[in-house]
């Protein structure tokens, strides 16, 4: 089931993060996201992708590209 907004926007401090885990805002757990055929990774439980807005936001995955000013 997918939600319009993520129910778990903040990682639970009582749950332990292991190296390489990402917080799944839809499961509310630290998960080892697995590679999918679309070139990104997804949660093995709910299949939400790292391309999702909430997954990127809670895990700080946004890539900021700056364009140089002028010519």
Contact map, one row per residue, 1 for C-alpha under 8 A:
11100000000000000000000000000000000000000000010000000000000000000000000
11110000000000000000000001000000000000000000000000000000000000000000000
11111110000000000000000001000000000000000000000000000000000000000000000
01111100000000000000000000000000000000000000000000000000000000000000000
00111110000000000000000000000000000000000000000000000100000000000000000
00111111100000000000000011000000000000000000000000000100000000000000000
00101111100000000000000011010000000000000000000000000000000000000000000
00000111111000000000000111110000000000000000000000000000000000000000000
00000111111000000000000010000000000000000000000000000100010000000000000
00000001111100000000000010000000000000000000000000000000010000000000000
00000001111110100000001010011100000000000000000000000000010000000000000
00000000011111100000000000011000000000000000000000000000000000000000000
00000000001111110000000000000000000000000000000000000000000000000000000
00000000000111110000000000000000000000000000000000000000000000000000000
00000000001111111000000000001100000000000000000000000000000000000000000
00000000000011111100000000000100000000000000000000000000000000000000000
00000000000000111110110000000100000000000000000000000000000000000000000
00000000000000011111100000000100000000000000000000000000000000000000000
00000000000000001111100000000000000000000000000000000000000000000000000
00000000000000000111110000000001000000000000000000000000000000000000000
00000000000000001111111000000111100000000000000000000000000000000000000
00000000000000001001111100000111100000000000000000000000001000000000000
00000000001000000000111110011110000000000000000000000010011000000000000
00000001000000000000011111111110000000000010000000000010000000000000000
00000111111000000000001111111000000000000000000000000110010000000000000
01100111000000000000000111110000000000000000010100000000000000000000000
00000001000000000000000111111000000000000000110000000000000000000000000
00000011001100000000001111111100000000000000000000000000000000000000000
00000000001100100000001110111110000000000000000000000000000000000000000
00000000001000111100111100011111000000000000000000000000000000000000000
00000000000000000000111100001111100000000011000000000000000000000000000
00000000000000000001110000000111110000000011000000000000000000000000000
00000000000000000000110000000011111000001111000000000000000000000000000
00000000000000000000000000000001111100001111000000000000000000000000000
00000000000000000000000000000000111110111100000000000000000000000000000
00000000000000000000000000000000011111111100000000000000000000000000000
00000000000000000000000000000000001111110000000000000000000000000000000
00000000000000000000000000000000000111110000000000000000000000000000000
00000000000000000000000000000000001111111000000000000000000000000000000
00000000000000000000000000000000001111111100000011100000000000000000000
00000000000000000000000000000000111100111110000011000000000000000000000
00000000000000000000000000000000111100011111001111000000000000000000000
00000000000000000000000100000011110000001111111110000000000000000000000
00000000000000000000000000000011110000000111111000000000000000000000000
00000000000000000000000000100000000000000011111000000000000000000000000
10000000000000000000000001100000000000000011111100000000000000000000000
00000000000000000000000000000000000000000111111110000000000000000000000
00000000000000000000000001000000000000000110011111010000000000000000000
00000000000000000000000000000000000000011110001111110010000000000000000
00000000000000000000000000000000000000011100000111110011000000000000000
00000000000000000000000000000000000000010000000011111011000000000000000
00000000000000000000000000000000000000000000000111111111000000000000000
00000000000000000000000000000000000000000000000000111111100000000000000
00001100100000000000000010000000000000000000000000011111110000000000000
00000000000000000000001110000000000000000000000011111111111010000000000
00000000000000000000000000000000000000000000000001111111111111000000000
00000000000000000000000000000000000000000000000000001111111111000000000
00000000111000000000001010000000000000000000000000000111111100000000000
00000000000000000000011000000000000000000000000000000011111110000000000
00000000000000000000000000000000000000000000000000000001111111000000000
00000000000000000000000000000000000000000000000000000011101111100000000
00000000000000000000000000000000000000000000000000000001100111110000000
00000000000000000000000000000000000000000000000000000000000011111000000
00000000000000000000000000000000000000000000000000000000000001111100000
00000000000000000000000000000000000000000000000000000000000000111110000
00000000000000000000000000000000000000000000000000000000000000011111000
00000000000000000000000000000000000000000000000000000000000000001111100
00000000000000000000000000000000000000000000000000000000000000000111111
00000000000000000000000000000000000000000000000000000000000000000011111
00000000000000000000000000000000000000000000000000000000000000000001111
00000000000000000000000000000000000000000000000000000000000000000001111
